[in-house]
Amino acid sequence: MFSACAGEPIQSTGRLSDAALPSIAADAVANRGTIVSSDVFTGVDPALSAVGTVKRALYHSTSGVDGRGTEVSGVFVVPKGRPPAGGWPVISFGHGTTGLTRDCGPSRDPYLLGYSTGLTGMVKGGYAVAMTDYQGLGSRGTHPYLEPRTAAFNMIDAVRALRILFDSTSTTWLSEGGSQGGQAAWAANEYAKDYGAGLDLVGSVAVAPAVDLTEIAELAAAGQLSLDQIALAPLLIAGLHAVYPDLDQSLYLHGEALNQQRLLMGCSERDRGRRQDVMVRLTADDVRPESTAATDDLAAKLRGWALPQRRLSAPILVVNGAKDALISPEWVDAAVSRACNRGAVVKHVVQPESTHTTVTLDDDSSKWVAARFRGEKAPSTCQT
């Protein structure tokens, strides 16, 4: 449960080995999910506005790093028509990597940087949807890329914001996302039991989740990163620097990876060609740690962000591809195994021919989601 006193931590309801929450100030606790500003999203993808009422909003959330209150932007949609008894069930959707600068928030684009089609399908399925931009994307502040607690808090508070914007929504919700959003959806599940008090999480769907990037450090030092991982490195180091400002990025990034880092982090349409040109020129040497000490420090920091950090609050469906060259299938397997060992209910599906970008959710996944909202017992692939 929460402490309403500034400087006192929220107390975990999980196991003693669960990661602790940061101390969260009383005003941040009180303001979670409340609306700073909102408007009807005119000009949004017509396919989405045809099936739902769409708003953009700036809402209060919390930094997972220092527990301070933040303001986060997002998109909020409810289906048109009469809601079911108890209100529209809610999906809090976490988008994948778009970039790290303020112009990278999907809420700033009529087609949500490519996510409007997915949201349209969810709304057609009878779900209200909250899609956070995440802290620092679409609004003021720095984006702590792949820091899981902040993403979890942003996802949970987006549900609170949705319920304020639309009183036809339920307290019952599910987190879902892919890649960066898969990590966010998983982390939201872990922190829902206490940070999400007052809401009823029924499950999560994590697609190709960035659950544990610890091995990136050793692979970078050995010059064995995949091309996808090389492209990720400048963003990953920037995310770490946002949380650890004393981190010397020049120990990890060299040449264009360092000199063009700001370009690589951005989402400006006019710079797309330049970004792609720089990205394809990056080599393993551009992202190689300078020393063993630098490698070890990078591994330690990434290990601190690895999931699971706590026992899951609700069942989870994890879907990833066996040919994923960005988030190694072995990393996901290990994270799932650790979650199972903590007593989680996990259904893990590996698509043999899928890569990071081609992994998809099928009809069975949709049925899994619907069953969670019906309160049915979730299947598990954990070995007992």
Secondary structure, DSSP 8 states (H G I E B T S, - for coil): ----STT-B----S-TTS----B--HHHHHHTT-EEEEEE-TTS-HHHHHHEEEEEEEEEEE-TTT--EEEEEEEEEEESS---TT-EEEEEEE-----SSGGG-GGGSTTGGGTHHHHHHHHHTT-EEEEE--TTSSSSS---TT-HHHHHHHHHHHHHHHHHH-TTEEEEEEEEEETHHHHHHHHHHHHTTTTTTTSEEEEEEEES-----TTHHHHHHTT---HHHHHHHHHHHHHHHHH-TT--GGGT--THHHHTHHHHH---GGGHHHHHHHHHH--GGGG--SSHHHHHHHHHHHHHH-S-SS--SS-EEEEEETT-SSS-HHHHHHHHHHHHHTT--EEEEEETT--TTT----HHHHHHHHHHHTT---------
